[in-house]
Amino acid sequence: MSYAQQMMDCLQQGDEQQARSLFKKVLSFSSDDEKYSLAEQLYHLGFLNETKELYEGLLKNYPDEGELRVLLAEVLVEMDEEEEAMLQLDQMDESDEFFPRSLLLLADLYQMQGLYEVSEQKLLKAKRLLPDEPVIQFALAELYLEQGKFLEAIKNYRELLALEEEVIAGVSIHQRVAEALSAGGAFEESLYHYEKALDHKIEINTLFGYAFTAFQAGHDRTAIEKFNEVKALDPDYHSIYLYLARAYEREEELEKGLEVAKEGISHDEFHKELFFIAGKLSLKLAKEEEAEVFFREALALDPEYSEAGLTLNKLLLHQERYEEALEISALLKKEGDADPQFIWDEAKAYNGMENYHQALKSYEEAYNFFNTNHLFLEEYGYFLMEEGKRKEAWQMFNELLKTDPTNEEWLSLIERLRD
């Protein structure tokens, strides 16, 4: 029995110490064919240092063997020695039959470094050498997809499908086409390819992509069905809960939506958007106390979360809790939020507290942002009337009249104010 075979037997028995002792004998006494075969086996077992040593020794004996150089480069990549791998690949002869394979590996390395143009050049060169090689076509499509060049990616994926290449390196081409189409906004066409991918194999990420695309396309019943299938496969798949809750909300199934949001929170207690959607659904179900708790939790996770702050303010103003509404506005403004709605909220709160002087200042500031908003102008106009500022109120309702010249209420107010 050869030393190489004895070493493999020891590894299978878990005797690594004896295996390493035999490895030294392999280096000294085994044939090159045995070393080559052992290197391949050790690589698949994860013994990278030993594999590297074998390939380096073989390459000294056969410096013109391109396959050895590529195999060594692949091992170096696995060892995170990318620069050394690139040095090896740069020594490849263009006439070598393994040169296209070296270009593919170089393209991967440049892509990892974010050098997409160089990577593309390597792949296009490989394609010129082997125009009918599906792996090269696939690598180009993957590169374009990562760059967000969806049209180019789709073109290359579809060329593969035309060649009846539906799976490469364990990757579904239909799934990739669906992903690219969805990212480009072609949701309906994307759903067809997701279905084809799922016909071939039920894979949870593909199923989620199908559900999410259906959600984006407004097919909420389909989205709900598929999100629930994902949940059944893996309840810890956190991404589903927010979109499933939103789909239920759009279908007016509010109780189910709230239940899903709460379930999502139990899996991810730091997901501010789940707290927010739970608050919205609670509010729609007239569960105001519960809604407030959820909104405050969202703000605790992100003090700059203006959507949660604005919705909570709306609730507080409705409940005439003016001082608390001012606290929320102050918090968001302190955190650097520029949403002018908080200024309008301050005006409402000060008015409700009968602090009319401060309310006027806030209305004046808010006017800079809402001077075309008829709801604001109307509210501001009535406030000015109550404060006895008849001229300013008259001007405000005249501005309003430009948006609706036949509004009888505003016409009557303008007439009274003018008199």
TORKOL-4160 file (C-alpha; in steps of 0.2 Angstrom, whole numbers, padded with zeros to 4 digits, m for minus):
419
<pt num="1" X="0000" Y="0000" Z="0000"/>
<pt num="2" X="0007" Y="0017" Z="m0005"/>
<pt num="3" X="0011" Y="0030" Z="0008"/>
<pt num="4" X="m0003" Y="0041" Z="0001"/>
<pt num="5" X="m0016" Y="0028" Z="0004"/>
<pt num="6" X="m0009" Y="0024" Z="0021"/>
<pt num="7" X="m0011" Y="0043" Z="0025"/>
<pt num="8" X="m0029" Y="0043" Z="0019"/>
<pt num="9" X="m0033" Y="0028" Z="0029"/>
<pt num="10" X="m0026" Y="0036" Z="0045"/>
<pt num="11" X="m0036" Y="0052" Z="0042"/>
<pt num="12" X="m0052" Y="0041" Z="0040"/>
<pt num="13" X="m0048" Y="0033" Z="0056"/>
<pt num="14" X="m0045" Y="0050" Z="0064"/>
<pt num="15" X="m0027" Y="0047" Z="0068"/>
<pt num="16" X="m0020" Y="0064" Z="0061"/>
<pt num="17" X="m0003" Y="0063" Z="0070"/>
<pt num="18" X="0001" Y="0047" Z="0061"/>
<pt num="19" X="m0006" Y="0054" Z="0045"/>
<pt num="20" X="0006" Y="0069" Z="0046"/>
<pt num="21" X="0021" Y="0057" Z="0049"/>
<pt num="22" X="0016" Y="0048" Z="0033"/>
<pt num="23" X="0014" Y="0064" Z="0024"/>
<pt num="24" X="0033" Y="0067" Z="0026"/>
<pt num="25" X="0036" Y="0050" Z="0018"/>
<pt num="26" X="0024" Y="0055" Z="0003"/>
<pt num="27" X="0034" Y="0071" Z="0000"/>
<pt num="28" X="0050" Y="0061" Z="0000"/>
<pt num="29" X="0046" Y="0044" Z="m0008"/>
<pt num="30" X="0029" Y="0045" Z="m0018"/>
<pt num="31" X="0027" Y="0047" Z="m0036"/>
<pt num="32" X="0021" Y="0063" Z="m0044"/>
<pt num="33" X="0005" Y="0054" Z="m0049"/>
<pt num="34" X="0002" Y="0049" Z="m0031"/>
<pt num="35" X="0006" Y="0066" Z="m0025"/>
<pt num="36" X="m0007" Y="0074" Z="m0038"/>
<pt num="37" X="m0020" Y="0062" Z="m0032"/>
<pt num="38" X="m0017" Y="0065" Z="m0014"/>
<pt num="39" X="m0017" Y="0084" Z="m0016"/>
<pt num="40" X="m0035" Y="0083" Z="m0024"/>
<pt num="41" X="m0041" Y="0072" Z="m0009"/>
<pt num="42" X="m0033" Y="0083" Z="0004"/>
<pt num="43" X="m0040" Y="0099" Z="m0004"/>
<pt num="44" X="m0058" Y="0092" Z="m0002"/>
<pt num="45" X="m0055" Y="0087" Z="0016"/>
<pt num="46" X="m0049" Y="0105" Z="0020"/>
<pt num="47" X="m0030" Y="0101" Z="0023"/>
<pt num="48" X="m0025" Y="0117" Z="0013"/>
<pt num="49" X="m0007" Y="0118" Z="0019"/>
<pt num="50" X="m0003" Y="0100" Z="0014"/>
<pt num="51" X="m0012" Y="0103" Z="m0002"/>
<pt num="52" X="m0002" Y="0119" Z="m0006"/>
<pt num="53" X="0015" Y="0110" Z="m0002"/>
<pt num="54" X="0011" Y="0096" Z="m0014"/>
<pt num="55" X="0006" Y="0107" Z="m0028"/>
<pt num="56" X="0021" Y="0118" Z="m0025"/>
<pt num="57" X="0032" Y="0103" Z="m0026"/>
<pt num="58" X="0024" Y="0097" Z="m0042"/>
<pt num="59" X="0025" Y="0114" Z="m0050"/>
<pt num="60" X="0044" Y="0114" Z="m0048"/>
<pt num="61" X="0045" Y="0098" Z="m0058"/>
<pt num="62" X="0032" Y="0104" Z="m0071"/>
<pt num="63" X="0033" Y="0123" Z="m0072"/>
<pt num="64" X="0024" Y="0123" Z="m0088"/>
<pt num="65" X="0009" Y="0114" Z="m0082"/>
<pt num="66" X="m0005" Y="0127" Z="m0082"/>
<pt num="67" X="m0017" Y="0115" Z="m0072"/>
<pt num="68" X="m0005" Y="0114" Z="m0058"/>
<pt num="69" X="m0004" Y="0133" Z="m0057"/>
<pt num="70" X="m0022" Y="0136" Z="m0057"/>
<pt num="71" X="m0025" Y="0122" Z="m0044"/>
<pt num="72" X="m0012" Y="0130" Z="m0033"/>
<pt num="73" X="m0020" Y="0147" Z="m0035"/>
<pt num="74" X="m0037" Y="0140" Z="m0030"/>
<pt num="75" X="m0029" Y="0133" Z="m0014"/>
<pt num="76" X="m0021" Y="0150" Z="m0011"/>
<pt num="77" X="m0038" Y="0159" Z="m0012"/>
<pt num="78" X="m0045" Y="0147" Z="0000"/>
<pt num="79" X="m0031" Y="0151" Z="0012"/>
<pt num="80" X="m0035" Y="0170" Z="0010"/>
<pt num="81" X="m0018" Y="0173" Z="0001"/>
<pt num="82" X="m0026" Y="0182" Z="m0014"/>
<pt num="83" X="m0011" Y="0192" Z="m0019"/>
<pt num="84" X="0000" Y="0176" Z="m0021"/>
<pt num="85" X="m0014" Y="0168" Z="m0030"/>
<pt num="86" X="m0015" Y="0182" Z="m0043"/>
<pt num="87" X="0004" Y="0181" Z="m0045"/>
<pt num="88" X="0003" Y="0163" Z="m0049"/>
<pt num="89" X="m0011" Y="0166" Z="m0062"/>
<pt num="90" X="m0002" Y="0181" Z="m0070"/>
<pt num="91" X="0012" Y="0168" Z="m0075"/>
<pt num="92" X="0000" Y="0158" Z="m0086"/>
<pt num="93" X="0003" Y="0156" Z="m0104"/>
<pt num="94" X="m0011" Y="0161" Z="m0115"/>
<pt num="95" X="m0009" Y="0146" Z="m0126"/>
<pt num="96" X="m0012" Y="0134" Z="m0111"/>
<pt num="97" X="m0028" Y="0125" Z="m0111"/>
<pt num="98" X="m0031" Y="0130" Z="m0093"/>
<pt num="99" X="m0029" Y="0149" Z="m0097"/>
<pt num="100" X="m0048" Y="0152" Z="m0098"/>
<pt num="101" X="m0050" Y="0144" Z="m0081"/>
<pt num="102" X="m0036" Y="0156" Z="m0074"/>
<pt num="103" X="m0045" Y="0171" Z="m0081"/>
<pt num="104" X="m0061" Y="0165" Z="m0072"/>
<pt num="105" X="m0052" Y="0164" Z="m0056"/>
<pt num="106" X="m0044" Y="0181" Z="m0059"/>
<pt num="107" X="m0061" Y="0189" Z="m0063"/>
<pt num="108" X="m0067" Y="0182" Z="m0046"/>
<pt num="109" X="m0053" Y="0189" Z="m0037"/>
<pt num="110" X="m0054" Y="0206" Z="m0045"/>
<pt num="111" X="m0073" Y="0206" Z="m0042"/>
<pt num="112" X="m0070" Y="0202" Z="m0023"/>
<pt num="113" X="m0059" Y="0218" Z="m0023"/>
<pt num="114" X="m0073" Y="0229" Z="m0031"/>
<pt num="115" X="m0063" Y="0231" Z="m0047"/>
<pt num="116" X="m0078" Y="0227" Z="m0058"/>
<pt num="117" X="m0071" Y="0233" Z="m0075"/>
<pt num="118" X="m0055" Y="0223" Z="m0074"/>
<pt num="119" X="m0066" Y="0208" Z="m0069"/>
<pt num="120" X="m0077" Y="0211" Z="m0084"/>
<pt num="121" X="m0062" Y="0212" Z="m0095"/>
<pt num="122" X="m0055" Y="0195" Z="m0089"/>
<pt num="123" X="m0072" Y="0187" Z="m0092"/>
<pt num="124" X="m0074" Y="0194" Z="m0109"/>
<pt num="125" X="m0057" Y="0188" Z="m0114"/>
<pt num="126" X="m0062" Y="0171" Z="m0108"/>
<pt num="127" X="m0078" Y="0172" Z="m0118"/>
<pt num="128" X="m0068" Y="0176" Z="m0134"/>
<pt num="129" X="m0058" Y="0160" Z="m0131"/>
<pt num="130" X="m0072" Y="0149" Z="m0126"/>
<pt num="131" X="m0088" Y="0157" Z="m0133"/>
<pt num="132" X="m0099" Y="0142" Z="m0130"/>
<pt num="133" X="m0094" Y="0139" Z="m0112"/>
<pt num="134" X="m0109" Y="0141" Z="m0100"/>
<pt num="135" X="m0099" Y="0144" Z="m0085"/>
<pt num="136" X="m0091" Y="0160" Z="m0092"/>
<pt num="137" X="m0108" Y="0166" Z="m0098"/>
<pt num="138" X="m0114" Y="0163" Z="m0080"/>
<pt num="139" X="m0100" Y="0172" Z="m0072"/>
<pt num="140" X="m0103" Y="0187" Z="m0083"/>
<pt num="141" X="m0121" Y="0187" Z="m0078"/>
<pt num="142" X="m0117" Y="0186" Z="m0060"/>
<pt num="143" X="m0105" Y="0200" Z="m0061"/>
<pt num="144" X="m0118" Y="0212" Z="m0069"/>
<pt num="145" X="m0131" Y="0207" Z="m0056"/>
<pt num="146" X="m0119" Y="0212" Z="m0042"/>
<pt num="147" X="m0116" Y="0228" Z="m0051"/>
<pt num="148" X="m0134" Y="0232" Z="m0053"/>
<pt num="149" X="m0133" Y="0231" Z="m0072"/>
<pt num="150" X="m0149" Y="0221" Z="m0073"/>
<pt num="151" X="m0152" Y="0222" Z="m0092"/>
<pt num="152" X="m0135" Y="0215" Z="m0095"/>
<pt num="153" X="m0137" Y="0202" Z="m0082"/>
<pt num="154" X="m0154" Y="0197" Z="m0089"/>
<pt num="155" X="m0147" Y="0196" Z="m0106"/>
<pt num="156" X="m0134" Y="0184" Z="m0101"/>
<pt num="157" X="m0145" Y="0173" Z="m0090"/>
<pt num="158" X="m0158" Y="0172" Z="m0104"/>
<pt num="159" X="m0144" Y="0166" Z="m0116"/>
<pt num="160" X="m0141" Y="0152" Z="m0104"/>
<pt num="161" X="m0159" Y="0147" Z="m0103"/>
<pt num="162" X="m0160" Y="0147" Z="m0122"/>
<pt num="163" X="m0146" Y="0134" Z="m0121"/>
<pt num="164" X="m0157" Y="0124" Z="m0109"/>
<pt num="165" X="m0144" Y="0128" Z="m0095"/>
<pt num="166" X="m0156" Y="0130" Z="m0080"/>
<pt num="167" X="m0144" Y="0126" Z="m0066"/>
<pt num="168" X="m0125" Y="0130" Z="m0065"/>
<pt num="169" X="m0114" Y="0127" Z="m0050"/>
<pt num="170" X="m0130" Y="0123" Z="m0040"/>
<pt num="171" X="m0138" Y="0140" Z="m0044"/>
<pt num="172" X="m0155" Y="0141" Z="m0052"/>
<pt num="173" X="m0154" Y="0152" Z="m0068"/>
<pt num="174" X="m0173" Y="0155" Z="m0067"/>
<pt num="175" X="m0170" Y="0162" Z="m0049"/>
<pt num="176" X="m0157" Y="0173" Z="m0055"/>
<pt num="177" X="m0167" Y="0180" Z="m0069"/>
<pt num="178" X="m0182" Y="0183" Z="m0057"/>
<pt num="179" X="m0171" Y="0192" Z="m0045"/>
<pt num="180" X="m0164" Y="0203" Z="m0058"/>
<pt num="181" X="m0181" Y="0207" Z="m0066"/>
<pt num="182" X="m0188" Y="0210" Z="m0048"/>
<pt num="183" X="m0174" Y="0222" Z="m0044"/>
<pt num="184" X="m0177" Y="0231" Z="m0061"/>
<pt num="185" X="m0196" Y="0233" Z="m0057"/>
<pt num="186" X="m0202" Y="0220" Z="m0069"/>
<pt num="187" X="m0212" Y="0211" Z="m0056"/>
<pt num="188" X="m0225" Y="0201" Z="m0066"/>
<pt num="189" X="m0212" Y="0194" Z="m0077"/>
<pt num="190" X="m0201" Y="0190" Z="m0062"/>
<pt num="191" X="m0215" Y="0180" Z="m0054"/>
<pt num="192" X="m0215" Y="0168" Z="m0069"/>
<pt num="193" X="m0196" Y="0164" Z="m0067"/>
<pt num="194" X="m0198" Y="0162" Z="m0048"/>
<pt num="195" X="m0212" Y="0149" Z="m0052"/>
<pt num="196" X="m0200" Y="0140" Z="m0064"/>
<pt num="197" X="m0186" Y="0140" Z="m0051"/>
<pt num="198" X="m0198" Y="0133" Z="m0037"/>
<pt num="199" X="m0204" Y="0120" Z="m0049"/>
<pt num="200" X="m0186" Y="0114" Z="m0050"/>
<pt num="201" X="m0182" Y="0115" Z="m0031"/>
<pt num="202" X="m0191" Y="0122" Z="m0016"/>
<pt num="203" X="m0178" Y="0134" Z="m0008"/>
<pt num="204" X="m0182" Y="0146" Z="0006"/>
<pt num="205" X="m0173" Y="0161" Z="m0001"/>
<pt num="206" X="m0181" Y="0159" Z="m0018"/>
<pt num="207" X="m0198" Y="0157" Z="m0010"/>
<pt num="208" X="m0195" Y="0173" Z="0000"/>
<pt num="209" X="m0190" Y="0182" Z="m0016"/>
<pt num="210" X="m0206" Y="0176" Z="m0024"/>
<pt num="211" X="m0217" Y="0182" Z="m0010"/>
<pt num="212" X="m0208" Y="0198" Z="m0009"/>
<pt num="213" X="m0210" Y="0201" Z="m0027"/>
<pt num="214" X="m0228" Y="0197" Z="m0026"/>
<pt num="215" X="m0230" Y="0210" Z="m0012"/>
<pt num="216" X="m0221" Y="0223" Z="m0023"/>
<pt num="217" X="m0233" Y="0219" Z="m0037"/>
<pt num="218" X="m0248" Y="0221" Z="m0026"/>
<pt num="219" X="m0253" Y="0203" Z="m0027"/>
<pt num="220" X="m0256" Y="0203" Z="m0008"/>
<pt num="221" X="m0265" Y="0186" Z="m0007"/>
<pt num="222" X="m0251" Y="0177" Z="m0016"/>
<pt num="223" X="m0238" Y="0186" Z="m0005"/>
<pt num="224" X="m0248" Y="0181" Z="0011"/>
<pt num="225" X="m0248" Y="0163" Z="0005"/>
<pt num="226" X="m0230" Y="0162" Z="0001"/>
<pt num="227" X="m0224" Y="0172" Z="0016"/>
<pt num="228" X="m0233" Y="0159" Z="0027"/>
<pt num="229" X="m0225" Y="0145" Z="0017"/>
<pt num="230" X="m0208" Y="0153" Z="0022"/>
<pt num="231" X="m0213" Y="0154" Z="0040"/>
<pt num="232" X="m0218" Y="0136" Z="0040"/>
<pt num="233" X="m0201" Y="0131" Z="0034"/>
<pt num="234" X="m0192" Y="0143" Z="0045"/>
<pt num="235" X="m0200" Y="0153" Z="0059"/>
<pt num="236" X="m0184" Y="0162" Z="0062"/>
<pt num="237" X="m0183" Y="0169" Z="0044"/>
<pt num="238" X="m0185" Y="0187" Z="0051"/>
<pt num="239" X="m0187" Y="0196" Z="0035"/>
<pt num="240" X="m0205" Y="0189" Z="0032"/>
<pt num="241" X="m0214" Y="0197" Z="0047"/>
<pt num="242" X="m0214" Y="0215" Z="0042"/>
<pt num="243" X="m0220" Y="0212" Z="0024"/>
<pt num="244" X="m0232" Y="0199" Z="0029"/>
<pt num="245" X="m0240" Y="0211" Z="0042"/>
<pt num="246" X="m0241" Y="0224" Z="0029"/>
<pt num="247" X="m0249" Y="0213" Z="0016"/>
<pt num="248" X="m0262" Y="0208" Z="0029"/>
<pt num="249" X="m0264" Y="0227" Z="0033"/>
<pt num="250" X="m0267" Y="0230" Z="0014"/>
<pt num="251" X="m0280" Y="0216" Z="0014"/>
<pt num="252" X="m0289" Y="0224" Z="0029"/>
<pt num="253" X="m0285" Y="0209" Z="0040"/>
<pt num="254" X="m0279" Y="0219" Z="0054"/>
<pt num="255" X="m0280" Y="0207" Z="0068"/>
<pt num="256" X="m0269" Y="0194" Z="0058"/>
<pt num="257" X="m0257" Y="0208" Z="0054"/>
<pt num="258" X="m0255" Y="0213" Z="0072"/>
<pt num="259" X="m0253" Y="0195" Z="0077"/>
<pt num="260" X="m0239" Y="0193" Z="0064"/>
<pt num="261" X="m0230" Y="0209" Z="0069"/>
<pt num="262" X="m0230" Y="0203" Z="0087"/>
<pt num="263" X="m0223" Y="0186" Z="0082"/>
<pt num="264" X="m0210" Y="0195" Z="0072"/>
<pt num="265" X="m0205" Y="0206" Z="0087"/>
<pt num="266" X="m0203" Y="0190" Z="0098"/>
<pt num="267" X="m0190" Y="0184" Z="0085"/>
<pt num="268" X="m0182" Y="0201" Z="0083"/>
<pt num="269" X="m0184" Y="0214" Z="0097"/>
<pt num="270" X="m0173" Y="0226" Z="0089"/>
<pt num="271" X="m0183" Y="0228" Z="0073"/>
<pt num="272" X="m0190" Y="0246" Z="0074"/>
<pt num="273" X="m0201" Y="0244" Z="0059"/>
<pt num="274" X="m0210" Y="0229" Z="0067"/>
<pt num="275" X="m0214" Y="0240" Z="0082"/>
<pt num="276" X="m0220" Y="0254" Z="0070"/>
<pt num="277" X="m0232" Y="0243" Z="0060"/>
<pt num="278" X="m0238" Y="0235" Z="0076"/>
<pt num="279" X="m0242" Y="0252" Z="0082"/>
<pt num="280" X="m0251" Y="0257" Z="0066"/>
<pt num="281" X="m0262" Y="0241" Z="0066"/>
<pt num="282" X="m0266" Y="0243" Z="0085"/>
<pt num="283" X="m0271" Y="0261" Z="0081"/>
<pt num="284" X="m0283" Y="0255" Z="0067"/>
<pt num="285" X="m0290" Y="0243" Z="0079"/>
<pt num="286" X="m0294" Y="0257" Z="0091"/>
<pt num="287" X="m0281" Y="0250" Z="0104"/>
<pt num="288" X="m0273" Y="0267" Z="0108"/>
<pt num="289" X="m0264" Y="0262" Z="0123"/>
<pt num="290" X="m0256" Y="0247" Z="0115"/>
<pt num="291" X="m0252" Y="0258" Z="0100"/>
<pt num="292" X="m0243" Y="0271" Z="0110"/>
<pt num="293" X="m0232" Y="0257" Z="0118"/>
<pt num="294" X="m0226" Y="0251" Z="0101"/>
<pt num="295" X="m0223" Y="0268" Z="0095"/>
<pt num="296" X="m0212" Y="0273" Z="0110"/>
<pt num="297" X="m0203" Y="0256" Z="0108"/>
<pt num="298" X="m0199" Y="0261" Z="0090"/>
<pt num="299" X="m0192" Y="0278" Z="0096"/>
<pt num="300" X="m0182" Y="0270" Z="0110"/>
<pt num="301" X="m0173" Y="0259" Z="0096"/>
<pt num="302" X="m0171" Y="0274" Z="0085"/>
<pt num="303" X="m0173" Y="0292" Z="0092"/>
<pt num="304" X="m0172" Y="0299" Z="0074"/>
<pt num="305" X="m0187" Y="0288" Z="0068"/>
<pt num="306" X="m0198" Y="0302" Z="0062"/>
<pt num="307" X="m0212" Y="0292" Z="0055"/>
<pt num="308" X="m0215" Y="0284" Z="0072"/>
<pt num="309" X="m0213" Y="0301" Z="0081"/>
<pt num="310" X="m0226" Y="0309" Z="0069"/>
<pt num="311" X="m0238" Y="0295" Z="0071"/>
<pt num="312" X="m0236" Y="0295" Z="0090"/>
<pt num="313" X="m0239" Y="0314" Z="0090"/>
<pt num="314" X="m0255" Y="0312" Z="0080"/>
<pt num="315" X="m0261" Y="0301" Z="0093"/>
<pt num="316" X="m0256" Y="0312" Z="0108"/>
<pt num="317" X="m0264" Y="0327" Z="0100"/>
<pt num="318" X="m0280" Y="0318" Z="0097"/>
<pt num="319" X="m0280" Y="0313" Z="0115"/>
<pt num="320" X="m0276" Y="0332" Z="0120"/>
<pt num="321" X="m0259" Y="0327" Z="0128"/>
<pt num="322" X="m0251" Y="0342" Z="0122"/>
<pt num="323" X="m0236" Y="0343" Z="0133"/>
<pt num="324" X="m0231" Y="0325" Z="0128"/>
<pt num="325" X="m0233" Y="0330" Z="0110"/>
<pt num="326" X="m0221" Y="0344" Z="0112"/>
<pt num="327" X="m0209" Y="0332" Z="0121"/>
<pt num="328" X="m0209" Y="0321" Z="0106"/>
<pt num="329" X="m0207" Y="0335" Z="0094"/>
<pt num="330" X="m0192" Y="0342" Z="0104"/>
<pt num="331" X="m0184" Y="0325" Z="0104"/>
<pt num="332" X="m0185" Y="0323" Z="0086"/>
<pt num="333" X="m0179" Y="0340" Z="0083"/>
<pt num="334" X="m0164" Y="0337" Z="0095"/>
<pt num="335" X="m0159" Y="0322" Z="0085"/>
<pt num="336" X="m0158" Y="0332" Z="0070"/>
<pt num="337" X="m0174" Y="0328" Z="0061"/>
<pt num="338" X="m0179" Y="0341" Z="0048"/>
<pt num="339" X="m0197" Y="0336" Z="0045"/>
<pt num="340" X="m0207" Y="0352" Z="0046"/>
<pt num="341" X="m0223" Y="0342" Z="0052"/>
<pt num="342" X="m0216" Y="0343" Z="0070"/>
<pt num="343" X="m0216" Y="0362" Z="0069"/>
<pt num="344" X="m0235" Y="0361" Z="0064"/>
<pt num="345" X="m0237" Y="0349" Z="0078"/>
<pt num="346" X="m0230" Y="0361" Z="0090"/>
<pt num="347" X="m0242" Y="0375" Z="0084"/>
<pt num="348" X="m0257" Y="0363" Z="0087"/>
<pt num="349" X="m0250" Y="0358" Z="0104"/>
<pt num="350" X="m0247" Y="0376" Z="0110"/>
<pt num="351" X="m0264" Y="0381" Z="0103"/>
<pt num="352" X="m0272" Y="0367" Z="0113"/>
<pt num="353" X="m0263" Y="0373" Z="0129"/>
<pt num="354" X="m0269" Y="0391" Z="0125"/>
<pt num="355" X="m0251" Y="0397" Z="0124"/>
<pt num="356" X="m0256" Y="0408" Z="0109"/>
<pt num="357" X="m0241" Y="0418" Z="0108"/>
<pt num="358" X="m0230" Y="0403" Z="0106"/>
<pt num="359" X="m0243" Y="0395" Z="0094"/>
<pt num="360" X="m0242" Y="0410" Z="0083"/>
<pt num="361" X="m0223" Y="0409" Z="0082"/>
<pt num="362" X="m0224" Y="0390" Z="0077"/>
<pt num="363" X="m0238" Y="0393" Z="0064"/>
<pt num="364" X="m0227" Y="0407" Z="0056"/>
<pt num="365" X="m0212" Y="0395" Z="0055"/>
<pt num="366" X="m0223" Y="0381" Z="0049"/>
<pt num="367" X="m0230" Y="0393" Z="0035"/>
<pt num="368" X="m0213" Y="0393" Z="0026"/>
<pt num="369" X="m0216" Y="0374" Z="0023"/>
<pt num="370" X="m0235" Y="0372" Z="0021"/>
<pt num="371" X="m0240" Y="0388" Z="0012"/>
<pt num="372" X="m0248" Y="0377" Z="m0002"/>
<pt num="373" X="m0256" Y="0365" Z="0010"/>
<pt num="374" X="m0275" Y="0369" Z="0011"/>
<pt num="375" X="m0277" Y="0360" Z="0027"/>
<pt num="376" X="m0263" Y="0370" Z="0035"/>
<pt num="377" X="m0269" Y="0386" Z="0028"/>
<pt num="378" X="m0287" Y="0384" Z="0034"/>
<pt num="379" X="m0281" Y="0379" Z="0051"/>
<pt num="380" X="m0269" Y="0394" Z="0052"/>
<pt num="381" X="m0283" Y="0406" Z="0045"/>
<pt num="382" X="m0295" Y="0401" Z="0059"/>
<pt num="383" X="m0282" Y="0403" Z="0072"/>
<pt num="384" X="m0278" Y="0420" Z="0066"/>
<pt num="385" X="m0297" Y="0424" Z="0066"/>
<pt num="386" X="m0298" Y="0419" Z="0084"/>
<pt num="387" X="m0283" Y="0429" Z="0089"/>
<pt num="388" X="m0291" Y="0444" Z="0081"/>
<pt num="389" X="m0279" Y="0446" Z="0067"/>
<pt num="390" X="m0292" Y="0449" Z="0054"/>
<pt num="391" X="m0281" Y="0456" Z="0040"/>
<pt num="392" X="m0269" Y="0442" Z="0041"/>
<pt num="393" X="m0284" Y="0429" Z="0042"/>
<pt num="394" X="m0292" Y="0438" Z="0026"/>
<pt num="395" X="m0275" Y="0436" Z="0017"/>
<pt num="396" X="m0274" Y="0417" Z="0022"/>
<pt num="397" X="m0292" Y="0413" Z="0016"/>
<pt num="398" X="m0288" Y="0423" Z="0000"/>
<pt num="399" X="m0274" Y="0411" Z="m0003"/>
<pt num="400" X="m0285" Y="0396" Z="0000"/>
<pt num="401" X="m0298" Y="0403" Z="m0012"/>
<pt num="402" X="m0285" Y="0401" Z="m0026"/>
<pt num="403" X="m0285" Y="0382" Z="m0023"/>
<pt num="404" X="m0304" Y="0381" Z="m0024"/>
<pt num="405" X="m0312" Y="0398" Z="m0030"/>
<pt num="406" X="m0330" Y="0391" Z="m0027"/>
<pt num="407" X="m0328" Y="0386" Z="m0009"/>
<pt num="408" X="m0343" Y="0395" Z="m0001"/>
<pt num="409" X="m0337" Y="0394" Z="0017"/>
<pt num="410" X="m0321" Y="0403" Z="0012"/>
<pt num="411" X="m0330" Y="0416" Z="0002"/>
<pt num="412" X="m0342" Y="0419" Z="0016"/>
<pt num="413" X="m0327" Y="0421" Z="0029"/>
<pt num="414" X="m0318" Y="0433" Z="0017"/>
<pt num="415" X="m0333" Y="0444" Z="0015"/>
<pt num="416" X="m0336" Y="0444" Z="0034"/>
<pt num="417" X="m0317" Y="0448" Z="0037"/>
<pt num="418" X="m0317" Y="0462" Z="0024"/>
<pt num="419" X="m0333" Y="0470" Z="0032"/>
